[in-house]
Amino acid sequence: MTLMKSFLSAAATLALTAGVAAAEPAIIFDLGGKFDKSFNEAAFNGATKWATETGGTFKELEMQDEAQREQALRRLAESGANPVVMTGFAFGDVLAQVAPDFPNTKFAIIDMVVDAPNVKSVVFTEDQGSYLVGMMAAMASKTGTVGFIGGMDIPLIRRFGCGYAQGVLAANPAAKVVLNMTGTTPAAWNDPVKGAELAKAQKAQGADVIYAAAGGTGVGVLQTAADEGILSIGVDSNQNPMHPGQVLTSMIKRVDVAVYNAFKEGVDLVPGINVLDLKGDGVGYAMDENNAKLVTPEMLAAVEAASAKIKSGELVVHDYMSDNTCPAATF
Amino acid sequence: MGTLPKWADVVLVPLVSLALAAIISALVILSIGEDPLATLQVMVDGAIGSAYGWGYTLYYATSFIFTGLAVTVAFHAGLFNIGGEGQAQLGGLGVALVCLALPWPHWSVALLAASVGAAAFGALWAAIPAYLQAKRGSHIVITTIMFNYIASAFIVYMLVDVLRPAGQMDPATARFSEGTTLPTLNEIPGLNLIFTKAVPANVTIFVAIAACVAVWALLWRTRLGYQIRAFGKSGSAAKYAGINPTKIIMITMIISGALAGLMAINNVMGESGRLVQNSASGAGFIGIAVALMGRNHPVGVLLAAILFGFLFQGGAELGLWTHIPIELRIVVQGLVILFTGALDQMVRMMLVFVFSIGKQRAA
């Protein structure tokens, strides 16, 4: 009996180590789609960077719809992928159900906190990055009115909008911020047509700089802004090159770094909450040759000063998700 | 136009349709530089190569049986119910409301109550187009399609503004309580010897099989079934024979909607344990192809549902093991539905032609 047991456990250990050795990391993209030029694409780029650097391979999965979320996650974990990385808050509830069933698999979720011993939760201080691009928007605006177009109306996106509005008012207390959300469902992450309509409507209200925090929907916002001859601000990835000279800057959220790190840590992924903030270069604003002419030295100096203050803790940007209120804007 | 022998109509037409869909799918896969045979291998392995794969295939099949039967019942009355998708989503709402209403003590009680909720909501959603058809002559194909959109928008409203728990960002209901969790096949004594890993297929599959028997008995063994079929063959003749058209349209669509709604106990209660957006995942539309392929007979529906379960699960496996992008996976699924559903008549005409040549030669 004991002999049998030790045999069995030896076999089990062997099987486990064999599984670990062969484990490749995996990533599941949210409904915005892998090539949204923003959030999911940043994640994909992080994964690709890891693959080119290490020569490793990874599994990737796009879902067809909302109902497949849990199955997608389960199947990926079942297939032996480790760690499994997922982009987007919407996986939160599902991951809380699935993670306990796969104690030997490590999971990483971006934009949401899931409390489980085998889950790493990566969140960003989007309020800080949005604050900085808000300052730039206010200083670049000639009309004194700037716009914000969010994707799905959730506290996370309001955090972007609230940080942005605070930055705008810090640079120009008389400025007006027009806020719009694309929708209330995940379809709002991938609706460039509606994004374009909202951008036109905001321009009609006088906005001449529009910040899009809306995943794939932002593609329509940036396009319309370029067509209408006003400025836009991209999000998550560096979207400056999409319309050179017409995108003021991009609020960069290093989703790519989060994915890259998770893949690099591999099966030794450290569970817990990981906050990527301005200080740790988790968020920031994009400067490159495409927007060099749009950003004046004064703007740069002001933003750098604010950035230093935020990093030192001297300036605290109000986080919408801390109390679901915003001192600078009403949603 | 000549006719086909019965065996050719029942067996050959679906097989040729499938073969055509497979050939075009293979060309699509080839054109993006993937190997069609390896792709098929992945699908077969993933969907029916293991008990685990079967657990998923049967889960999808269970949903398709319900929606396939829904289309079948309506079809026998000459009504084309395209609204299975919306009826199934509303059924999901019924399930969610029932499951969240009480702390259910045992799954069997919850299953009964949730079935009633699912069927009632699905039936209600089908009853409105039925009434418009019966009393106002609004074409049921158009109205049921429209009602899918209304259902979808209504569910979004319910999930975003009414049922979403405070503090949750995801538009979904709260998790149902433990007492509503249906046993999956790996938890049923006896079957757990076959299904050793957790699978989504659950006891609902037995409800689905029972529904097949019930629909067969209804259509071919009851007075109502006779009236439905008579009305479907010729509305005016049926009316002349004393069959009330309004009554038949209403009853048939209510049964049809209830069957589509019942699908929700499989996916909403049995699998996800909460109601999310698009919970039906297109099963309502697949039901049309299932019913057409199954020749509007419960046995055919059962077999066709398993075939589509295979395609669905196999398609999901492609996402895991190949680099075929999701858009093309949907194209392949669409091709199968197109050929088995919409282009069914084209294949039949082709076969009639082939058979008539054969006959001439023989003569």
HADDOCK unambig.tbl for C-alpha pairs under 7 A between the chains (distance, minus, plus):
assign (segid A and resid 59 and name CA) (segid B and resid 320 and name CA) 6.89 0.50 0.50
assign (segid A and resid 61 and name CA) (segid B and resid 319 and name CA) 5.85 0.50 0.50
assign (segid A and resid 61 and name CA) (segid B and resid 320 and name CA) 6.29 0.50 0.50
assign (segid A and resid 62 and name CA) (segid B and resid 326 and name CA) 6.43 0.50 0.50
assign (segid A and resid 65 and name CA) (segid B and resid 281 and name CA) 6.88 0.50 0.50
assign (segid A and resid 66 and name CA) (segid B and resid 276 and name CA) 6.77 0.50 0.50
assign (segid A and resid 66 and name CA) (segid B and resid 277 and name CA) 6.17 0.50 0.50
assign (segid A and resid 66 and name CA) (segid B and resid 278 and name CA) 6.49 0.50 0.50
assign (segid A and resid 67 and name CA) (segid B and resid 276 and name CA) 6.49 0.50 0.50
assign (segid A and resid 67 and name CA) (segid B and resid 278 and name CA) 6.57 0.50 0.50
assign (segid A and resid 67 and name CA) (segid B and resid 279 and name CA) 5.35 0.50 0.50
assign (segid A and resid 67 and name CA) (segid B and resid 281 and name CA) 6.64 0.50 0.50
assign (segid A and resid 90 and name CA) (segid B and resid 170 and name CA) 5.45 0.50 0.50
assign (segid A and resid 154 and name CA) (segid B and resid 169 and name CA) 5.68 0.50 0.50
assign (segid A and resid 184 and name CA) (segid B and resid 160 and name CA) 6.90 0.50 0.50
assign (segid A and resid 185 and name CA) (segid B and resid 171 and name CA) 6.64 0.50 0.50
